[in-house]
Amino acid sequence: MLLSRRQRWRRWRRSRPFWGGLFAILAGAWICVLPLAPLKIMLQQGVAGIPSVLLGIVMVVLGLTAWFSPPQRGLAGVLTTLIATAALVLSNLGGFLIGTLLGILGGGLMFAWQPCAARRSGGGTGAGTGAEPDPDPVPASTPGPVPAPAPASASVPRSVPAPVAPRSAPLPPTPHPDPQGAQP
């Protein structure tokens, strides 16, 4: 069955930290574009505009890394957050705070994103939640008394560890070699 473009786009978007990467790309573009003003203003800025352009490019690359290599999302998220914080000092207050806030948000979303768990085909209770289903479920709408559990002799024998007796006195210290050669 061929999927429509919208379904393929949705599947691709959900299989990676899309929103974190998008915010990182937007933050990098915002930080990078601000110093790329007209040439007259750029010349007045001097070498102070170079870190802004470099930090912006690196943030765009980290956002693309999160999109096209989802297993690297943790590293990309941490680095995006660190670079966005560094841009606050190195680049016009991080793009007048907008770039820094977008970068921190994007880095956090990239780091926190988890791939979807594989859905079970059984469709029973607890599927996909990680919880074990109750072995003897009792419906809530059962009229009358709840049946008593089966006696222990009728169930499958289980291995139960023997109880451990509590210690009454602490054990004596074990001798160990003293690295300095002193005797006790």
Secondary structure by P-SEA (a helix, b strand, c coil): ccccaaaaaaaaaaacaaaaaaaaaaaaaaaaaaacccaaaaaaacccaaaaaaaaaaaaaaaaaaaacccaaaaaaaaaaaaaaaaaccccccccaaaaaaaaaaaaaaaacccccccccccccccccccccccbbbbcccccccccccccccccbbbbccbbbbbcccccbbbbbbcccccc
